[in-house]
């Protein structure tokens, strides 16, 4: 009877093995336990999902409440030191038993852990299978000599704590994080091949040249030469077939004969012609599949497939071009590693439907086409979703504060490119956040540009004065009061919120630079999801609203502020893109995102509603300094006249024509003045429109509003607004205009 059930188990498991690539998926529930020493536990009392992090273990880890704190009140704080820990560092142990079918006997077996942090050690059936300090790239271990075919195999994985990450590891620290959760946070699987295996496959497109370049790393599992005269390499052929992902239609084939050195990796590359290819873009995310196989001794030794898109992303002067067309990036940032310490994170980061709404559905509603994956990358399926549904990524390594030795950084960054370069959604590699590193900027990046010449590289705050090749810079024009700023100095030169012509020295330097400028952070006005200020923005709300402001008042100010800042930055047409900070983060941290209430519901706050207008591809913005919150602006005399300008911009590739309505609303929403006109905007045009308005005789608070209805704009009525004060009153009331 026992043998009968064992055979049934083997049969069921074999059904999970991919017929094409011979893969056994090890995702799912694993046994779990923690220890303070590096010795394995005697018993496993818990369970944990893979992928995930240790906060998902059941029963909960002992220090769970220390990792996840929900403070009742916000406390001003500017940074956190990695060494200041309030928990006991422990080793986290994962255990799983898997039956490997007998019919796979004789094949080479590789255990792959796509992402695991921090320092991962693997044992299979009691044998040491290897370890890795890589946190953000795949760990591939040959476990052939340890596995048993047709029997149960015990896999034991030990994961260390962030505080123990070796000095040489390419893992930066984030001074706005307080807890770094360990765990296996991406897919785990076993793959099977004969002696030659396709270790990595990179398909790099060139749409304008009608070809793609295939690069591959071939792993040879034959032992290195043991005696004089033994073979040192093997002849093989790598064949690649290109098909349309959805239809399965074959559109191109290519191959290369190669010599694979034994017991090592061999790199090969060749071109395949693909004329009249269907281009990939956020609006039309068309995908192809590269189905590859390596032929050795007239047999298929291994098969491997990767999806990719045919798209060209390049920099010309100060702008980015997608498939030959100037393309302005509009979007936001994702800080997933910070979200991991959010008490409400749970398993949301691995919920495909939730992630799709977060990075695809909601962003497209507010006219975003790009995101920066900030201070740490994301699980692989996030990139798959962006590939499939159309979103561009600036993909940033977790490198803020300096950490890592050059050789290890080179190893991990190189494998990062090899592992993720097939994703058409990734258009920019981002090596550093708000920092500099001479080795990365001047030695490593030029080397990696040769490995992948189809993308742009960013190196934090390094500019042309510090880099041999400076393709782009990342200005962060944060405005308003900050914890370390002198309020007296700020009031002497306050930020004129809403003045589209405002230029400070930092902005002028970005405008004058010859490199492309991607503003990938701005908006120093963060709130937690309950409407209270974040750790970094207590002073901001105290200054503009007073110490007892309500969540509703805070949200109104935030939405208005970010609308006007976005208009200001988008009106500077030398910028190649504008990415607001941030779309997802730790709700109880230093910054904040723009959702409200429970994050699992992804309920948008008013800021996201107004972003729809501020980020409209074709838009008309009012060029006036705010008079509701900005304290240095005097009120207007009743009955006078007001001369101002509107700034009209067009990101679209085609001419935009539409109706523009300008109106002034009193505190009850009644129109006190209206003007209408037709406007037209050439592709990428920036146009100033003068306006003269008569100011009402009645003192009060007014809202100046523009509504633009364009033929091609995805927004029916794109709205800009400014609050005005007329006459002298102790308190001004304003109409609550809904977006």
Secondary structure, DSSP 8 states (H G I E B T S, - for coil): -HHHHHHHHHHHHHTTS-TTT-EEE--EEEEEEEESSSS--S---EEEEESS-GGG-BS--TTHHHH----SS--------TT---S---EEEEEEEEEB-GGGTTSEEEEEES-EES-EEEEETTEEEEEE--SSS-EEEE-TTT--BTSEEEEEEEE--GGG--TTS---B-TT-S----EE-S-EEEEEESSEEEEEEEEEEETTTTEEEEEEEEEE-S----STTS--EEEEEEEEEEEETTT--EEEEEEEEEEEETTSEEEEEEEEE-TT--BEETTEE--EEEEEEEEETTEEEEEEEEEE-B--EEEETTEEEETTEE--EEEEEE-HHHHTT-TT-TTGGG-HHHHHIIIIIHHHHTT--EEEE-SS---HHHHHHHHHHT-EEEEE-S-SB----HHHHHHHHHHHHHHHTT-TTEEEEE--SS---HHIIIIIHHHHHHH-TTSEEE-TT--TTT-SS--EE------S--TTS-HHHHHHT---TT-TT---HHHHHHHH-SSEEEE-------B-TTS-B-TT-HHHHHHHH-TT--HHHHHHHHHHHHHHHHHHHHH-TT-SEEEEEEEE--TTSSS--SEES-GGG-EE-HHHHHHHHHT-SEEEEEE---SSS-TT---B-TT-EEEEEEEEEE-SSS-EEEEEEEEEE-TTS-EEEEEEEEEEE-TT-EEEEEEEEE--SS-EEEEEEEEEEESS-SSSSEEEEEEEEES--S---------
